[in-house]
Structure formats: C-alpha cells, structure tokens
Amino acid sequence: MKRWSFWLAFAAATLLIAGVVSYFASSSPDGLDSATLQGCEVTETVDGERLTGDCIAQHASEHALSTSPLADYSIGGQDGTGGIAGIIGVVVTVVIAGSAFWLIARSRRSAGDEQS
C-alpha cells in the first residue's frame, strides 16, 4: 500500500510541476541562442525572420522535428499550450523509461532463474 501511495504522490507532483511550471517558461532566447546570434541582426520579413550580419546562426537549418506536434514547447505552435505539452512530455517520458526499466528487470529475473 505504501508503494502505491508513493507512486501516486510522485505522479501528482510530477504532473503538477510539468503543467504549472511550464507556463512560466521564458520565450526569450537562451544562452546558446544568444551566443549564436552575436554579430547578427534579426529582421522580420513576410517569410519569417531574416538574419543580417555575420554570426554562427546564419549557418543553422531547421531541425528535422521542427514541425512535430510538440515543437517549441507547445501544441501545434499555439500560444498558451506549454503546460499541456509539458504534461504530455512527462507522461511519454515516464511510459518509455518505465517500460525500459520493466524490461530490464524482467530480463534480469529470467536470467537469474536460468542460472539457478
């Protein structure tokens, strides 16, 4: 019973943190983005942003998953969906990690049974 109580509390705390704290995430560029933009000026155009000057970011290309449903910490690029995207990310991560740990534990148990 105590184990289930722990996991329920863990799940509630994780989802609360992912759902609430995600709304406070900054949309400002992080340190890496700022460093790669040094020496350039960002100009808004009809087609999006354009970099002028000389900086590392001019050689960057779009990430292969930039059009994925959870790109840019939002759902479908919509503002205000960061919390939901955070919850989805946590759930997917826990399911994948939990499945991997379960498979590893299961294989170790079966390997231990074969040695006996």
HELIX and SHEET records of a PDB file:
HELIX    1   1 LYS A    2  VAL A   21  1                                  20    
HELIX    2   2 SER A   22  PHE A   24  5                                   3    
HELIX    3   3 GLY A   31  THR A   36  1                                   6    
HELIX    4   4 ILE A   56  HIS A   59  5                                   4    
HELIX    5   5 ALA A   71  TYR A   73  5                                   3    
HELIX    6   6 GLY A   82  GLN A  115  1                                  34    
SHEET    1   A 2 CYS A  40  THR A  45  0                                        
SHEET    2   A 2 GLY A  48  GLY A  53 -1                                        
END                                                                             
